[in-house]
Amino acid sequence: MAGLAASYLQRLRRRDFVAGAALIDGRWIASEQKDVVVDPATGDEIAEVARCSAADVTLAIQAAERSFAAWRELMPAARGAILGAWASLMRKHSEELAILVTSEQGKPLAEARCEIAYGATFLDWFAAEGERAYGEMIPSHKVDSLLQVRMQPIGVAAAITPWNFPVAMITRKAAAALAAGCPIIVKPAPETPLSALAVARLAEEAGVPPGVFQVIVGDPIELSAPLLRDTRIRALSFTGSTQVGRLLLQGAAQSVKKVSLELGGHAPFLVFDDVDVDKAVTGAMAAKFATSGQDCLAANRIYVQRGIYRAFLEAFTAAMVKLKAGHGLKPATDIGPMTKLSVANKCRAQINDAVKKGARVISAKQDESLGPNFVLPALLSEVTEDMLIGHEETFGPIAAVLPFDSEDEVVARANSSEMGLAGYVYTDSLRRALRLSEQIECGMLGINTASFTGPPIPFGGWKQSGLGREGSRHGLAEYMELKYVCFGDLAA
């Protein structure tokens, strides 16, 4: 191996972080069949990982089923102590985990460090929330009866996680499942298995028992099929594209699994002419270019009221051209490569389509040649909804700016998408902010802020952006079932 990422990985103190074995039933499983992990910035091979088979999935399900009873019976505080120890180990090894994330995903190292810290907060939060899986008492409608509702763990869970946040999406799902008393099997994206396997090693060291947290790696279709088919898997959580989410939902329906889906976004970002332009530009930059634009919360349609449209374009351009694209392990990098070539090609196709239909494009300059996975930050103005970028999710550093005239008009345009994950509104009018907080059709809305996620909030979308919620008490409920109990004949 050669290249910048390989050299960083070779210097890791924890050499076992790149061993490439899957974790099944407390054992690290190697395989004669291997998958190659590459640095998306260069295409260089940086590691090999075991390729699990459908038979390995069956072994993992059996182990999870065996471990369920003991894990469920463990007191919530004891489960929480293990989750807390896991979080502490993540923080202890945060730099090595961040290097893994950048090496296989591509995001700038500073952002990878933030992801590790963010991921650890879910372990801490659910460590405490597991003790608050409250039921309820119902005033009885029957004589001499007592009515009770309990929350109980649903059983073995499975999680299929994405490549854009390869650590945080695992801990957000696994922490909730484990806190609820459920074992979980994680299948990470094939592009980013090293992060998942390293986190699994720390889970083992924190005291998570064999079979309670397992990681299988390999072909997504081959490994997903038995997870969908097996009736012992009671809950499935997926983060990824709407297209794949539909297929998983269809497959899970055959065994009526409880399914939570965090799917595609096409977030509108509304800027009204009563707001300070610089404040709006700062928010739009953050909402557009985090994770090099590879974020389901990214501002995909930036609607700017016509009175400040030109001023916004000028200020946004001035900020955007300062962004530097490059290898995520280089300190000056703001924008890393797209993790997959197909994502970069989609960005280029959207730009070409928009230009053909009348959009103007301004691209950031670059002082070095970069590989095919790189897309330079770009601003498209005079965008309309009939352009690809106007009605398809953009998973890259391409900002589409659309002018609007009235509030009613822009609300209708913002709500015209079948996606409804997140939205943003910038206005100095409290009345307008309150109105739009009711009218914008999405699961999460930021008013005058681009930062609103975290463990206490219910993360999820409306319409074809998903089902269920992650984080918060609602995220814990995704791994629990309600049981109603009626105690009768109490007077006897």
Residue, then its C-alpha position, 0 to 999 in steps of 0.5 A: m500500500a502507498g499514499l497518504a491515507a495508508s501512511y496514516l493507517q500504518r502509524l495507528r497505535r491500534r493496529d487491530f483497527v485495520a485487521g478487517a475481521a467481522l465480529i460474530d458471537g464474540r469472535w473475530i471472523a476472518s474469511e478467505q473472501k476479501d473486499v478491498v477498502v479504498d481511499p476515495a481521494t486517490g483510489d489507493e487500496i488501504a485495507e482488506v476486510a472479510r467478506c461475510s456470507a449469508a451463513d455468517v448472517t444466520l450465525a449472527i442471528q442465532a447468537a443474538e437470539r441466545s444473548f437476548a434473554a440475559w441482556r434484557e434481564l440486565m438492569p437498565a443502569a447496568r446496561g447504561a454503565i456499559l454504554g458509558a464505558w463504550a463512549s469513554l473508549m471512543r473518546k480515548h481513541s478519537e484521533e485514531l477513529a477519525i483517521l479511519v473515517t477520513s481514510e475510507q470516507g474522505k471527509p476532512l479530518a476536523e469533521a471526522r473528529c466532530e463525528i466521533a465526538y457526536g457519535a459518543t454522545f448517543l451512547d452517553w445519552f441512551a445510557a441514561e434514557g434506558e432508565r426512563a422507558y416509562g409505562e403508564m397507568i390507565p384510569s380503569h373503565k372496568v370495576d375492580s380492575l387495574l390497567q397498566v401499559r408497559m414498554q418491553p424490548i422488541g427482540v433482536a434488531a438489525a441496522i443497515t448504516p450509510w457511508n456518509f456518517p460511518v460511526a455516528m449512524i451506528t452509535r445512534k441506532a445501536a445505543a437506542a437498541l442496547a439501552a432498550g434491552c435489544p441485541i443488534i446486528v450492524k451491517p455497515a456500508p461496504e465503502t466504510p467497514l473499518s470504522a464500524l469494525a473499530v467501534a465494535r472492538l471498543a464495544e467489546e472492550a467496554g463489556v458488551p457481551p458476545g452476541v449483543f453487538q455484532v458487525i457483519v461486512g460484505d455484499p449489501i444484497e447478500l447480507s440484507a436478504p437473510l436479515l429481512r427474511d428471518t422472523r427472529i429479526r424483529a426490528l430493522s433500522f436503515t439510513g440511506s436512499t429512498q430507493v433502497g428504503r422502499l425495497l427494504l420496507q417491501g422485504a420487511a413486510q413479509s415478516v411484519k418487522k418494525v421498521s425505521l427508515e431515515l431516507g433521502g432529503h431535498a431540504p429547502f432553505l428559505v431566506f427572506d429579505d428582512v434578514d441580515v444577508d451575512k447571517a443567512v449566508t453563514g447559515a447556508m454555507a454551513a447547511k450546504f457544505a458540511t460533509s462536503g455536501q454529502d449529508c441528507l440534511a444539506a440545503n438542496r434548494i436555497y430560496v432567496q427573496r428577490g429583494i436580496y437575491r443579488a446581494f446574497l449571490e455575491a456574499f455566498t460566492a465570496a465565501m464559497v470560493k475560499l473553500k479548498a478541496g483536497h485530501g481530507l487528511k491535509p490540514a487546509t482541506d474544507i471539501g474532501p472527495m465524494t466517497k463514491l464516483s457515482v455521487a461525483n458523476k451525479c453532481r456533474a450531471q446536475i450541473n450540466d443539465a442546469v447549464k443547458k436549461g439556463a442556470r449560471v455556474i460559478s465554481a471555486k478555483q483549485d490550484e492542484s489537480l484532483g482525482p475523479n471523485f472530487v467535485l469543486p464547490a459550485l454555485l448555480s444561480e437562476v435555478t428552476e424546479d424543472m432542472l434535475i438539481g431543482h427536484e433531485e437530491t444533491f449529494g455534493p458541494i453544489a449550491a442551487v439558488l432560486p429566487f422567489d417573490s412572496e411567502d405563499e409562493v415559496v412555501a408551496r414550492a418548498n412543499s412540492s417535493e415528495m421528500g420532507l426530512a429537514g428545512y431551514v428558514y431565515t427571517d427576522s419576523l417572529r410571526r413569519a417564523l411561527r407561521l412557517s414552523e407550521q406550514i413547512e412539510c418536514g420532520m425537522l426545521g431550523i429557524n435562523t440556525a443550520s445546527f439542530t441535531g443531537p441525541p435529545i431530538p427526534f431525528g426523522g422525516w415526513k413523506q418519502s424521507g422516512l418512517g420513525r425517529e432516531g434519538s430522543r425518547h422516540g428513538l428508544a421506542e423504536y426498539m420497544e413494544l407496548k404491552y397492555v395488562c388488565f388485572g381483574d377481580l381485584a376485590a376478591 
